[in-house]
């Protein structure tokens, strides 16, 4: 089976059912499938199928994005979503990595696409509508071939290209269905940009199983809050920053009417979880851990495992988690090491970077260099990422561990720990913070000493009014490092 094959069945068996709701527009499965076939033949006429192609989409979240996505992959080609939020430099880098045969955009965005230093063939949606189409196509596709070229920025803001196969996502679909058990009778809402794997996966999986997908072009906390109060959606995929924005947009004492929330991208704090329970008392609430390269790794149901709030849960169905020591040996429960997974869901490769691919895929296991441990019940706890490790006074500090504790303090909204070169410490711990109020005299360093060993406590605190984030919503550590250098020039 290939991704997209179930749409023909849905068009036949539930053709009148809403596949997509977008603003005031409803598109049925019959209409959706018909639109895909039309775009498919037009694209075939333009590019032909003499070899696999890469087609980039410079579009917001909209039904057209999804129709073109399916049309492209049904031709055996690869989709390359491009992010509206990227700077010119980031977009140039992504285009140089992906080297698409064609970029599709709306006419209003053509100048932005054509200004690239990379030689591109740009086709506007308006031109595509006017293009010719052929009657019928018959194309054979191998499930192991790539269908999606995505970008993961991590926390340094620089896009890194990766490829996923049909087979890997189909395995992820099965794992998701076994873990969360939502069905075609649900309405799925994933308000994040489809340039990011989380929201794109949620959207494509919803259509794969025959659910109704609620589409919004841009994330708006007020709109999301209104939707979940009316009961128009049943299942919501979000990252923690979105969830917090939605919670703040909800009226006081309101109770949201959503059956399931799936959160990923960063760990929720204990305080956030407690506050969310007040607004979502009957909602089944899951947090899951994964990566663009690994797909699903672990998940936790907080209603069932309230004593494991610090954990990112147990392995997804079909996934095995292994913790390894410095010499690559498997280590025991409650011992900290590098997190590896055995899974059929892993990515194919990074684009044009064989060595980095080998660093991730090691035989039948894969790792993105996260550090953590499994407890005696096989619940996974993450400590940090090996690449973020700070060595201060000869001792190892993972910034994520300190950040999680600091963000528990009620006075602090955001925090990030970095290392600064220092003659005495080797690397001095510097903490960036954003207060919840406009002014605060709270002594963060003193508070840290109550919860952390002395060597883990920051030696300097820098206050920010605005934190830099990547387009995927993660703290941009590269930009913070630049700020740190500017401050200490």
SELUM-375842 format. One record per residue (C-alpha): x negated, y, z. Coordinates in pm, 1 decimal, decimal comma. Layout:
<kegus>
+----------+----------+----------+
|     east |    north |       up |
+----------+----------+----------+
|        X |        Y |        Z |
...
+----------+----------+----------+
</kegus>
This chain:
<kegus>
+----------+----------+----------+
|     east |    north |       up |
+----------+----------+----------+
|      0,0 |      0,0 |      0,0 |
|   -106,3 |    358,7 |    -68,8 |
|     -3,7 |    674,6 |    111,3 |
|    301,6 |    806,0 |    -69,0 |
|    439,1 |    472,2 |   -187,6 |
|    720,5 |    472,2 |     69,7 |
|    865,9 |    794,9 |    -71,1 |
|   1019,9 |    615,0 |   -367,3 |
|   1199,0 |    380,9 |   -128,2 |
|   1318,2 |    670,6 |     86,8 |
|   1447,4 |    850,8 |   -224,1 |
|   1645,2 |    538,1 |   -317,5 |
|   1777,5 |    431,5 |     24,3 |
|   1822,9 |    769,4 |    196,1 |
|   1808,4 |   1012,8 |    -91,2 |
|   2049,8 |   1263,8 |     64,0 |
|   1860,7 |   1280,4 |    394,5 |
|   1657,3 |   1594,0 |    463,8 |
|   1288,8 |   1524,3 |    408,2 |
|   1183,5 |   1883,8 |    482,7 |
|   1343,6 |   2180,8 |    652,7 |
|   1168,0 |   2510,7 |    586,0 |
|   1323,1 |   2841,3 |    686,8 |
|   1671,8 |   2829,9 |    529,1 |
|   1576,6 |   2562,4 |    275,1 |
|   1649,3 |   2189,5 |    299,9 |
|   1483,5 |   1946,0 |     59,8 |
|   1624,6 |   1593,2 |     45,6 |
|   1411,2 |   1284,4 |     -8,3 |
|   1552,5 |   1247,8 |   -359,2 |
|   1459,2 |   1607,5 |   -443,7 |
|   1118,9 |   1577,4 |   -276,7 |
|   1028,4 |   1263,2 |   -472,6 |
|   1148,2 |   1420,3 |   -798,9 |
|    938,9 |   1733,6 |   -737,6 |
|    627,8 |   1520,5 |   -672,0 |
|    670,1 |   1329,6 |   -998,1 |
|    707,2 |   1655,8 |  -1186,9 |
|    391,9 |   1807,8 |  -1037,9 |
|    208,2 |   1479,4 |  -1092,6 |
|    270,3 |   1475,2 |  -1468,2 |
|    182,5 |   1842,8 |  -1503,6 |
|   -148,8 |   1796,8 |  -1320,5 |
|   -225,0 |   1488,7 |  -1530,1 |
|   -172,3 |   1691,5 |  -1846,7 |
|   -407,5 |   1964,5 |  -1723,3 |
|   -696,1 |   1752,2 |  -1588,1 |
|   -639,7 |   1403,6 |  -1735,9 |
|   -747,2 |   1089,1 |  -1545,5 |
|  -1080,9 |   1001,2 |  -1697,4 |
|  -1245,6 |    997,6 |  -1352,6 |
|  -1149,7 |   1081,0 |   -992,1 |
|  -1085,1 |   1449,7 |   -934,6 |
|  -1089,6 |   1683,9 |   -638,6 |
|   -813,2 |   1943,4 |   -625,4 |
|   -825,9 |   2219,5 |   -364,1 |
|   -507,3 |   2375,6 |   -226,1 |
|   -526,7 |   2735,4 |   -107,9 |
|   -171,0 |   2749,7 |     25,1 |
|      5,4 |   2812,9 |    354,0 |
|    219,5 |   2544,4 |    517,3 |
|    513,4 |   2518,7 |    276,4 |
|    702,6 |   2243,6 |     91,7 |
|    493,9 |   2310,1 |   -219,6 |
|    175,3 |   2219,7 |    -30,3 |
|    321,0 |   1879,9 |     61,4 |
|    461,6 |   1816,6 |   -286,8 |
|    125,9 |   1892,3 |   -448,6 |
|    -57,2 |   1690,6 |   -183,0 |
|    140,7 |   1378,8 |   -274,0 |
|    119,4 |   1448,8 |   -647,5 |
|   -259,4 |   1474,1 |   -631,0 |
|   -318,2 |   1160,5 |   -424,9 |
|    -71,5 |    957,6 |   -638,0 |
|   -300,0 |   1028,0 |   -935,1 |
|   -588,0 |    867,6 |   -743,7 |
|   -745,9 |   1206,6 |   -679,8 |
|   -861,8 |   1376,4 |   -361,0 |
|   -690,9 |   1674,8 |   -193,9 |
|   -908,3 |   1951,2 |    -45,8 |
|   -706,0 |   2185,8 |    179,0 |
|   -865,4 |   2530,5 |    217,0 |
|   -812,7 |   2747,3 |    523,4 |
|   -661,3 |   3094,9 |    490,5 |
|   -839,1 |   3196,9 |    812,8 |
|  -1188,6 |   3123,8 |    687,2 |
|  -1426,1 |   3411,5 |    633,1 |
|  -1568,1 |   3455,1 |    283,1 |
|  -1890,1 |   3289,1 |    401,4 |
|  -1703,2 |   2989,0 |    545,9 |
|  -1490,9 |   2951,6 |    232,1 |
|  -1799,8 |   2967,7 |     11,1 |
|  -1963,7 |   2695,1 |    219,5 |
|  -1655,3 |   2470,2 |    202,3 |
|  -1624,5 |   2513,9 |   -172,2 |
|  -1993,0 |   2438,6 |   -227,6 |
|  -1955,0 |   2117,5 |    -23,4 |
|  -1632,8 |   1997,8 |   -184,8 |
|  -1705,5 |   2115,0 |   -541,3 |
|  -1338,3 |   2087,6 |   -653,4 |
|  -1242,9 |   2042,3 |  -1017,9 |
|   -946,3 |   2271,9 |   -967,6 |
|   -819,6 |   2521,7 |   -708,7 |
|   -444,6 |   2587,2 |   -689,4 |
|   -318,5 |   2907,7 |   -529,9 |
|    -38,2 |   3160,9 |   -558,5 |
|    -93,4 |   3450,7 |   -796,6 |
|   -129,5 |   3693,3 |   -504,6 |
|   -436,5 |   3500,2 |   -384,3 |
|   -615,3 |   3455,8 |   -716,7 |
|   -866,7 |   3734,2 |   -655,2 |
|   -974,7 |   3574,3 |   -328,3 |
|  -1032,7 |   3241,0 |   -502,9 |
|  -1207,0 |   3386,2 |   -808,3 |
|  -1446,8 |   3604,6 |   -608,8 |
|  -1637,8 |   3291,7 |   -508,3 |
|  -2000,9 |   3257,0 |   -609,0 |
|  -1920,8 |   2890,3 |   -676,5 |
|  -1799,1 |   2831,9 |  -1032,6 |
|  -1431,3 |   2738,9 |  -1002,8 |
|  -1135,8 |   2660,2 |  -1225,5 |
|   -841,6 |   2835,8 |  -1061,1 |
|   -478,9 |   2760,5 |  -1149,1 |
|   -194,4 |   2966,0 |  -1008,8 |
|    131,3 |   2806,5 |   -899,8 |
|    305,9 |   3029,3 |  -1153,3 |
|     88,7 |   2886,4 |  -1434,5 |
|    146,4 |   2532,1 |  -1310,3 |
|    524,1 |   2580,5 |  -1326,5 |
|    496,5 |   2683,4 |  -1692,2 |
|    264,6 |   2395,8 |  -1790,0 |
|    367,6 |   2089,6 |  -1988,8 |
|    445,5 |   1748,3 |  -1844,6 |
|    437,3 |   1394,3 |  -1983,4 |
|    715,4 |   1139,3 |  -1961,4 |
|    568,9 |    853,8 |  -1757,9 |
|    246,2 |    759,1 |  -1584,1 |
|    111,3 |    428,7 |  -1459,5 |
|   -200,6 |    460,9 |  -1244,5 |
|   -379,0 |    199,2 |  -1033,4 |
|   -534,7 |    314,3 |   -706,4 |
|   -772,6 |    134,6 |   -472,1 |
|   -671,1 |    182,1 |   -106,9 |
|  -1037,0 |    224,8 |     -9,8 |
|  -1090,4 |    523,5 |   -235,2 |
|  -1078,4 |    871,9 |    -76,9 |
|   -756,5 |   1072,2 |    -92,8 |
|   -837,5 |   1356,4 |    147,7 |
|  -1142,8 |   1577,2 |    192,4 |
|  -1110,8 |   1766,5 |    518,2 |
|  -1332,3 |   1994,1 |    720,6 |
|  -1426,9 |   1971,0 |   1084,0 |
|  -1583,5 |   2278,1 |   1236,9 |
|  -1644,6 |   2134,7 |   1583,1 |
|  -1736,1 |   2427,3 |   1805,4 |
|  -1991,0 |   2607,2 |   1586,9 |
|  -1748,6 |   2747,9 |   1329,3 |
|  -1927,7 |   2602,9 |   1022,7 |
|  -1708,3 |   2371,1 |    810,9 |
|  -1837,2 |   2014,3 |    768,0 |
|  -1674,8 |   1804,1 |    495,6 |
|  -1553,2 |   1448,5 |    552,5 |
|  -1366,3 |   1193,3 |    340,9 |
|  -1077,3 |    967,9 |    443,1 |
|   -940,9 |    665,7 |    253,7 |
|   -579,7 |    554,6 |    212,2 |
|   -655,9 |    242,7 |    415,4 |
|   -791,5 |    435,1 |    716,6 |
|   -484,5 |    657,4 |    748,3 |
|   -245,8 |    366,8 |    697,4 |
|   -416,1 |    196,1 |    992,0 |
|   -374,1 |    517,4 |   1191,9 |
|     -4,0 |    522,8 |   1099,7 |
|     40,4 |    174,1 |   1246,8 |
|   -148,9 |    265,9 |   1562,6 |
|     58,4 |    582,2 |   1607,7 |
|    387,7 |    394,4 |   1565,8 |
|    284,2 |    127,5 |   1817,0 |
|    173,4 |    385,8 |   2074,9 |
|    444,6 |    650,9 |   2049,4 |
|    741,5 |    463,6 |   1898,5 |
|    907,1 |    758,9 |   1728,9 |
|   1110,7 |    664,1 |   1420,7 |
|   1274,0 |    788,2 |   1101,7 |
|   1566,2 |    909,3 |   1313,0 |
|   1347,6 |   1179,2 |   1470,6 |
|   1272,7 |   1529,8 |   1345,6 |
|    898,8 |   1598,1 |   1360,5 |
|    745,8 |   1941,8 |   1415,0 |
|    372,8 |   2012,1 |   1367,7 |
|    333,6 |   2392,3 |   1354,5 |
|    -44,8 |   2397,8 |   1312,6 |
|   -207,5 |   2461,6 |    976,1 |
|   -219,8 |   2164,1 |    738,8 |
|   -585,9 |   2239,9 |    679,5 |
|   -643,7 |   2066,9 |   1014,8 |
|   -616,6 |   1689,2 |   1042,2 |
|   -380,9 |   1689,0 |   1343,3 |
|    -92,2 |   1875,5 |   1178,4 |
|   -154,3 |   1728,6 |    833,2 |
|   -151,5 |   1375,8 |    971,7 |
|    169,5 |   1443,8 |   1165,2 |
|    340,4 |   1581,6 |    854,3 |
|    234,3 |   1300,9 |    620,2 |
|    318,6 |   1032,7 |    875,8 |
|    665,0 |   1183,0 |    933,0 |
|    739,7 |   1160,6 |    560,0 |
|    579,2 |    816,2 |    538,3 |
|    831,1 |    670,4 |    786,9 |
|   1127,6 |    866,1 |    648,7 |
|   1172,2 |   1121,3 |    926,3 |
|   1274,6 |   1482,0 |    876,8 |
|    979,2 |   1721,5 |    889,7 |
|   1033,8 |   2075,2 |   1016,7 |
|    785,8 |   2304,5 |    838,9 |
|    676,2 |   2654,5 |    940,1 |
|    434,1 |   2859,4 |    731,2 |
|    256,7 |   3007,4 |   1034,5 |
|    259,3 |   2920,8 |   1401,5 |
|    483,1 |   3153,0 |   1602,0 |
|    527,4 |   3080,5 |   1973,0 |
|    866,6 |   3254,3 |   1989,6 |
|    996,9 |   3057,5 |   1692,5 |
|    869,1 |   2731,7 |   1840,7 |
|   1025,9 |   2813,7 |   2178,8 |
|   1360,9 |   2879,5 |   2011,3 |
|   1343,9 |   2552,8 |   1817,3 |
|   1277,0 |   2335,3 |   2119,3 |
|   1555,2 |   2503,1 |   2317,3 |
|   1813,3 |   2430,1 |   2048,5 |
|   1728,2 |   2060,6 |   2020,0 |
|   1661,5 |   2085,6 |   1645,3 |
|   1334,2 |   1895,7 |   1680,9 |
|   1261,8 |   1574,4 |   1870,7 |
|    884,9 |   1530,7 |   1844,9 |
|    622,3 |   1805,7 |   1854,7 |
|    247,5 |   1782,6 |   1774,4 |
|     42,7 |   2067,0 |   1926,7 |
|   -296,4 |   2169,7 |   2059,0 |
|   -315,3 |   2302,1 |   2418,8 |
|   -345,6 |   2668,8 |   2316,3 |
|    -20,0 |   2639,3 |   2120,2 |
|    151,3 |   2460,0 |   2405,9 |
|     52,1 |   2732,0 |   2650,7 |
|    174,8 |   3004,0 |   2411,7 |
|    508,8 |   2822,9 |   2371,9 |
|    544,7 |   2783,3 |   2748,5 |
|    490,4 |   3156,6 |   2796,5 |
|    749,6 |   3232,1 |   2526,7 |
|   1016,8 |   3020,7 |   2696,0 |
|   1258,7 |   3211,8 |   2921,6 |
|   1208,3 |   3156,1 |   3293,6 |
|   1378,4 |   2842,9 |   3426,2 |
|   1471,1 |   2725,3 |   3076,6 |
|   1455,4 |   2352,3 |   3005,6 |
|   1326,8 |   2250,4 |   2664,5 |
|   1525,0 |   1996,1 |   2462,8 |
|   1246,6 |   1800,8 |   2298,2 |
|   1201,9 |   1425,7 |   2344,0 |
|    826,7 |   1397,3 |   2297,2 |
|    520,2 |   1621,8 |   2299,4 |
|    189,7 |   1498,1 |   2159,2 |
|   -107,9 |   1715,5 |   2253,6 |
|   -465,0 |   1685,3 |   2130,9 |
|   -771,3 |   1892,0 |   2045,3 |
|   -878,1 |   1974,6 |   2402,2 |
|   -812,3 |   1851,5 |   2754,0 |
|   -522,4 |   2007,8 |   2940,3 |
|   -598,8 |   2129,7 |   3291,2 |
|   -412,9 |   1991,9 |   3592,1 |
|   -255,7 |   2333,5 |   3648,2 |
|   -124,7 |   2340,7 |   3289,3 |
|     24,1 |   1994,1 |   3325,7 |
|    204,9 |   2092,0 |   3645,4 |
|    345,0 |   2407,7 |   3486,2 |
|    455,9 |   2221,2 |   3173,3 |
|    651,2 |   1969,8 |   3377,7 |
|    870,4 |   2254,2 |   3506,7 |
|    967,5 |   2348,9 |   3152,0 |
|    976,2 |   1997,6 |   3005,5 |
|   1115,0 |   1784,2 |   3290,4 |
|   1269,8 |   1512,6 |   3070,1 |
|   1016,7 |   1522,9 |   2786,6 |
|    787,4 |   1225,8 |   2727,1 |
|    448,2 |   1387,5 |   2734,8 |
|    137,5 |   1232,7 |   2579,2 |
|   -215,6 |   1360,1 |   2548,5 |
|   -449,2 |   1184,2 |   2308,0 |
|   -814,4 |   1194,9 |   2218,8 |
|   -953,9 |   1148,6 |   1872,9 |
|  -1174,3 |   1306,9 |   1609,3 |
|  -1154,8 |   1377,0 |   1238,1 |
|  -1417,2 |   1108,3 |   1187,8 |
|  -1264,4 |    850,0 |   1424,6 |
|   -890,0 |    921,4 |   1406,9 |
|   -703,7 |    793,3 |   1714,5 |
|   -917,1 |    675,0 |   2008,2 |
|   -717,8 |    692,0 |   2334,5 |
|   -389,3 |    823,1 |   2474,6 |
|   -219,5 |    874,5 |   2810,3 |
|    141,8 |    904,3 |   2922,6 |
|    134,5 |   1139,4 |   3222,2 |
|    471,9 |   1026,3 |   3356,1 |
|    343,7 |    671,8 |   3395,6 |
|    -13,0 |    755,6 |   3499,0 |
|      2,2 |   1068,7 |   3712,3 |
|   -297,6 |    941,7 |   3909,0 |
|   -515,2 |    949,5 |   3594,8 |
|   -469,6 |   1314,3 |   3496,6 |
|   -843,6 |   1367,1 |   3445,5 |
|   -853,6 |   1084,4 |   3192,1 |
|   -786,5 |   1088,3 |   2817,2 |
|   -619,1 |    748,7 |   2851,2 |
|   -660,0 |    395,0 |   2726,8 |
|   -748,7 |    278,8 |   2377,1 |
|   -487,5 |    300,2 |   2102,0 |
|   -356,2 |    -27,7 |   1960,5 |
|   -617,7 |   -167,0 |   1721,7 |
|   -900,7 |     34,5 |   1882,0 |
|  -1175,5 |    -90,9 |   2112,5 |
|  -1376,2 |    154,7 |   2323,5 |
|  -1735,2 |     68,8 |   2418,9 |
|  -1966,5 |    273,9 |   2644,6 |
|  -2339,1 |    241,3 |   2572,3 |
|  -2649,9 |    342,1 |   2762,8 |
|  -2961,7 |    519,6 |   2636,7 |
|  -3102,9 |    200,6 |   2482,9 |
|  -2778,8 |    108,1 |   2305,5 |
|  -2677,6 |   -152,5 |   2564,9 |
|  -2314,3 |   -189,8 |   2672,1 |
|  -2275,6 |    -63,7 |   3028,8 |
|  -2035,2 |   -137,3 |   3311,2 |
|  -1721,3 |     41,7 |   3432,8 |
|  -1772,4 |    384,6 |   3590,7 |
|  -2119,2 |    423,1 |   3437,4 |
|  -2167,0 |    727,1 |   3211,9 |
|  -2285,5 |    671,3 |   2855,9 |
|  -2209,0 |    742,2 |   2491,7 |
|  -1857,7 |    661,5 |   2368,3 |
|  -1833,6 |    421,4 |   2072,3 |
|  -1522,5 |    282,6 |   1903,3 |
|  -1448,7 |    -23,7 |   1695,4 |
|  -1161,9 |     58,4 |   1463,1 |
|  -1035,3 |     37,4 |   1104,7 |
|   -929,9 |    400,4 |   1130,1 |
|  -1271,1 |    564,3 |   1093,6 |
|  -1359,6 |    799,2 |    810,2 |
|  -1550,3 |    697,5 |    496,7 |
|  -1837,5 |    945,2 |    510,3 |
|  -1945,7 |   1305,4 |    535,4 |
|  -1969,4 |   1479,6 |    200,6 |
|  -2325,7 |   1465,7 |     66,0 |
|  -2481,0 |   1391,8 |    404,2 |
|  -2583,0 |   1027,3 |    426,1 |
|  -2791,6 |   1068,4 |    741,7 |
|  -2511,8 |   1231,4 |    943,0 |
|  -2276,4 |    957,4 |    823,9 |
|  -2521,1 |    693,3 |    950,1 |
|  -2537,7 |    874,7 |   1284,9 |
|  -2160,7 |    826,3 |   1321,0 |
|  -2099,8 |    487,3 |   1157,7 |
|  -2335,7 |    233,9 |   1313,2 |
|  -2251,2 |   -115,8 |   1191,2 |
|  -1896,1 |   -199,5 |   1298,8 |
|  -1893,2 |     82,7 |   1555,8 |
|  -1867,8 |    459,3 |   1530,7 |
|  -1948,5 |    753,6 |   1757,8 |
|  -1928,0 |   1132,6 |   1749,3 |
|  -2171,4 |   1152,5 |   2043,9 |
|  -1913,8 |   1217,1 |   2314,2 |
|  -2031,3 |   1122,5 |   2662,6 |
|  -1800,5 |    955,4 |   2914,0 |
|  -1709,6 |    642,3 |   3104,6 |
|  -1437,5 |    380,2 |   3142,0 |
|  -1296,8 |    325,8 |   3489,3 |
|  -1203,5 |    -13,9 |   3635,3 |
|   -862,7 |      8,4 |   3460,8 |
|  -1019,3 |     87,3 |   3120,0 |
|   -909,7 |    452,4 |   3125,5 |
|  -1153,6 |    676,5 |   2940,7 |
|  -1297,6 |    990,8 |   3101,5 |
|  -1496,6 |   1237,9 |   2890,0 |
|  -1787,6 |   1430,6 |   3040,8 |
|  -1904,9 |   1626,1 |   2737,9 |
|  -2075,4 |   1602,8 |   2400,9 |
|  -2439,7 |   1507,3 |   2365,3 |
|  -2508,3 |   1801,5 |   2132,5 |
|  -2383,5 |   2047,9 |   2396,0 |
|  -2611,6 |   1913,3 |   2668,9 |
|  -2796,6 |   2177,9 |   2870,5 |
|  -3117,0 |   2086,0 |   3056,1 |
|  -3164,8 |   2319,2 |   3351,3 |
|  -3439,7 |   2268,2 |   3610,6 |
|  -3502,5 |   1928,7 |   3449,4 |
|  -3145,0 |   1811,5 |   3513,8 |
|  -2869,7 |   1737,7 |   3260,8 |
|  -2553,4 |   1949,3 |   3260,2 |
|  -2258,3 |   1896,3 |   3028,0 |
|  -2078,2 |   2232,2 |   2991,6 |
|  -1737,5 |   2071,1 |   2943,1 |
|  -1747,6 |   1931,5 |   3297,3 |
|  -1806,5 |   2274,6 |   3450,5 |
|  -1556,6 |   2444,6 |   3218,3 |
|  -1279,9 |   2205,9 |   3321,2 |
|  -1335,4 |   2291,3 |   3687,3 |
|  -1363,6 |   2666,9 |   3631,9 |
|  -1042,6 |   2673,2 |   3426,6 |
|   -861,2 |   2529,3 |   3726,1 |
|   -921,2 |   2855,5 |   3912,2 |
|   -595,0 |   3053,5 |   3893,8 |
|   -779,4 |   3379,1 |   3817,2 |
|   -939,9 |   3246,7 |   3495,9 |
|   -773,5 |   3202,7 |   3158,2 |
|  -1070,6 |   3081,5 |   2951,5 |
|  -1429,0 |   2975,6 |   3021,8 |
|  -1734,8 |   2850,0 |   2835,9 |
|  -2078,3 |   2757,2 |   2966,8 |
|  -2395,6 |   2807,1 |   2762,9 |
|  -2766,7 |   2770,6 |   2823,1 |
|  -3008,1 |   3062,7 |   2784,3 |
|  -3382,1 |   3007,3 |   2747,3 |
|  -3548,0 |   3088,0 |   3078,3 |
|  -3909,6 |   3064,7 |   3197,7 |
|  -3809,1 |   2928,8 |   3538,6 |
|  -3505,0 |   2708,4 |   3468,0 |
|  -3587,2 |   2601,9 |   3113,3 |
|  -3225,1 |   2685,6 |   3036,8 |
|  -3029,7 |   2916,2 |   3266,0 |
|  -2655,8 |   2845,8 |   3298,5 |
|  -2449,6 |   3140,4 |   3176,0 |
|  -2071,6 |   3134,1 |   3209,5 |
|  -1841,9 |   3335,1 |   2982,7 |
|  -1498,8 |   3402,1 |   3136,0 |
|  -1173,5 |   3572,2 |   3046,9 |
|   -959,3 |   3683,6 |   3340,2 |
|   -585,0 |   3629,5 |   3353,0 |
|   -544,4 |   3984,3 |   3484,9 |
|   -689,4 |   4305,4 |   3350,0 |
|   -935,0 |   4340,2 |   3641,8 |
|  -1074,7 |   4088,2 |   3884,4 |
|  -1341,5 |   4087,4 |   4153,5 |
|  -1322,5 |   3708,4 |   4192,5 |
|  -1666,5 |   3561,1 |   4261,9 |
|  -1682,7 |   3269,6 |   4018,5 |
|  -2030,9 |   3157,8 |   4124,2 |
|  -1928,6 |   3132,0 |   4491,4 |
|  -1613,7 |   2940,8 |   4394,6 |
|  -1815,2 |   2696,9 |   4183,7 |
|  -2034,5 |   2611,9 |   4481,5 |
|  -1731,2 |   2463,5 |   4655,5 |
|  -1678,4 |   2210,1 |   4377,1 |
|  -2013,3 |   2159,1 |   4203,4 |
|  -2369,1 |   2061,3 |   4288,8 |
|  -2597,3 |   2363,3 |   4313,5 |
|  -2778,8 |   2285,5 |   3986,5 |
|  -2445,5 |   2281,3 |   3798,1 |
|  -2336,6 |   2625,4 |   3917,9 |
|  -2375,0 |   2916,0 |   3672,5 |
|  -2649,5 |   3168,2 |   3745,9 |
|  -2485,1 |   3448,3 |   3546,9 |
|  -2126,1 |   3538,1 |   3455,8 |
|  -2028,0 |   3742,8 |   3149,7 |
|  -1674,6 |   3878,4 |   3122,4 |
|  -1498,1 |   3889,0 |   2784,0 |
|  -1166,9 |   4050,1 |   2694,9 |
|  -1136,9 |   3836,1 |   2381,1 |
|  -1286,1 |   3489,6 |   2330,5 |
|  -1410,5 |   3384,8 |   1984,8 |
|  -1238,7 |   3074,8 |   1846,2 |
|  -1285,4 |   2861,1 |   1537,1 |
|   -990,5 |   2830,0 |   1297,6 |
|   -907,2 |   2496,6 |   1461,5 |
|   -857,4 |   2672,7 |   1796,6 |
|  -1179,1 |   2560,8 |   1967,7 |
|  -1411,2 |   2798,6 |   2148,7 |
|  -1675,3 |   2910,7 |   1898,8 |
|  -1997,0 |   2829,6 |   2085,0 |
|  -2215,5 |   2950,5 |   1800,1 |
|  -2063,6 |   3297,8 |   1820,3 |
|  -2096,4 |   3298,7 |   2200,8 |
|  -2464,2 |   3210,4 |   2165,0 |
|  -2505,7 |   3508,8 |   1932,0 |
|  -2329,6 |   3732,1 |   2186,1 |
|  -2557,4 |   3603,0 |   2460,3 |
|  -2864,8 |   3685,3 |   2255,7 |
|  -2728,9 |   4033,2 |   2175,2 |
|  -2660,3 |   4104,8 |   2543,2 |
|  -3012,6 |   4003,1 |   2647,9 |
|  -3206,1 |   4168,3 |   2367,0 |
+----------+----------+----------+
</kegus>
